[in-house]
Amino acid sequence: MAKARDHVAALWRYARGVATGKIATGKYARLACQRHLDDFERSKSKAYPYEFDPRAAGRICRFAELLSHVKGKWAARGERIKLEDWQCFFLGAVFGWKRRATGKRRFREVYLEVPRKSGKSLLGAIIGDYCLLADGETGAEVYSGATSEKQAWEVFRPARLMLERSPALVERYGVEIWAKSILKHRDLSRFEPVIGKPGDGASPSCAIIDEFHEHQTPDLCDTMATGMVAREQPLLVMLTTAGSDVAGPCYEKHGEVKKMLDGIVPNEELFGMIYGIDEDADDWTDPKALAKANPNFGVSADAEILLSRQRQAVLNTAQQARFKTRHLNIWTQARSGLFNLHQWRLAGDAGLAREEFHGAECWFALDLAQKSDMAAFVELYKKDLDGATHWYVFGRYYLPEAAVEEPGPNHAVYRKWVIDGRLVATDGATVDYETIKEAVITAAKLANPREVVFDPYNATHLAQKLMDEGLTLVEYPQTPPAMAVPCDELVSALKDARLHHDGDPVLAWMAANCVGRFTRKGLLVPMKEKPHQKIDGIVALIMALGRASMGESKASVYDTRGVLSL
């Protein structure tokens, strides 16, 4: 009798292999594995609210291997599913992590982004069948959701066929299989495809969204998530490849997962893995890139076919974008992040304090934006160490209380930062500039800044008040010529370990929101892709750097009676 496979051992083997570099993957698959290892170490303390249950991790994997293949050469041979190590990790981590207090599943959202032919629909079908039959949810409602009938059936069809070819499971769980639904009579659980929004009264326990990149709006996900509120351990699973719609909900979730894995915006209930090459480090024409990006390279992703398509793409520029998206998981039309977030984390030192820099050259900068939006006040200190200029930055941020409480993608982080003292919520529906004025005046008494730099938009009145207090105010236009040079210096300082901050999570979040845009004249400037992705603190920092890098300060704008030209 063959020895039963140890799926949990495969999970750990994969996680450690990826984390140590023994198994080549892209950055965000590696960070997902490292997160699992780090969380496991944290879970050794009873104070940590989550624990890893190897029995639950192994159970979902054993269930998967009771099912039969329904596509390809394996189906033709009537073979059962045999999970690859990366699939054991994915399924085992999603279902193995539990809440210590209740024993319920930790993760409520799951995001998996892999190149084509990696078996993501197969994984979706496995999860759907498991959540219907074996998840312990009474009256489970499992949906394969999509915006079109074709999409909806990509997961449901193989899930149904798997059960049709597994009569022992059907009999054990009392399953009745219909054309458009699967029913478990014992507790009236059901699994069915849904196009658009589920009907009134639906209470999904598990929703699987395949080909998420094809969704133009977040409506389906939002509706599913809303309907899950009555469930104790709901599961929203988003499966996708890279796409081209950088304005859609999938790319937004892609960015959210990256920020979570980068440690910028923690989310303990979100599990995410993104496979692909590292665009800033990998040569897409190198055959090794294929194995790095495709976890099922040489299995369901045929090696010879992929290598052939790579060679064709190298020779034919018209095929390159399609090849990179489908097989290397690169989003087309996506702009690259302006900053290396690993370097940004390394630049942080929680022990830094403003008081250490009394007497150092200092510049203040204000980016006030709209009165109903976020405002940033940045202090920048300069020190020359070993012949190199080092910059030390501290930020303060202000938002109207009404904006903090408003539902939206930033709601959770805004509230956390207010509680942590990183974000000031001013009374009412607009930013209280008087609060900012007092903060600047108080800080100036300690730091004695050379200048207070500001964008004239919406700031003239506040600037006049600060000037009345004896401060030197300098206008700084946020134009490409004015922003490009200090932006380059900020990127260089970060790369050369000359930029330092106190671990400010708000500024880190803003850095993660920044993408670089080249103007027609070749100037690199910061920008954001969506309105809710705030970058005000970074803009203020660049303005301060622009003035600080000029050497001796020029006269105040109020002395010259005009905008200072840079």
Secondary structure, 3 states (H helix, E strand, C coil): CCCCCCHHHHHHHHHHHHHCCCCCCCHHHHHHHHHHHHHHHHCCCCCCCEEECHHHHHHHHHHHCCCECCCHHHHHCCCECCCCHHHHHHHHHHHHEEECCCCCECCCEEEEECCCCCCHHHHHHHHHHHHHHCCCCCCCEEEEEECCHHHHHHHHHHHHHHHHCCHHHHHHHCEEECCCCEEECCCCEEEEEEECCCCCCCCCCEEEECCHHHCCCCHHHHHHHHHCCCCCCCEEEEEECCCCCCCCHHHHHHHHHHHHHCCCCCCCCEEEEECCCCCCCCCCCCHHHHHHHCCCECCCECHHHHHHHHHHHHHCHHHHHHHHHHHHCCCCCCCCECCCHHHHHHCECCCCCHHHHCCCEEEEEEECCCCCCCEEEEEEEEEEECCEEEEEEEEEEEEEHHHHHCCCCCHHHHHHHHHHCCCEEECCCCCCHHHHHHHHHHHHHHHCCCEEEECCCCCHHHHHHHHHCCCCEEECCCCHHHHHHHHHHHHHHHHCCCEEECCCHHHHHHHHHCEEEECCCCCEEEECCCCCCCCHHHHHHHHHHHHHCCCCCCCCHHHHCCCCCC
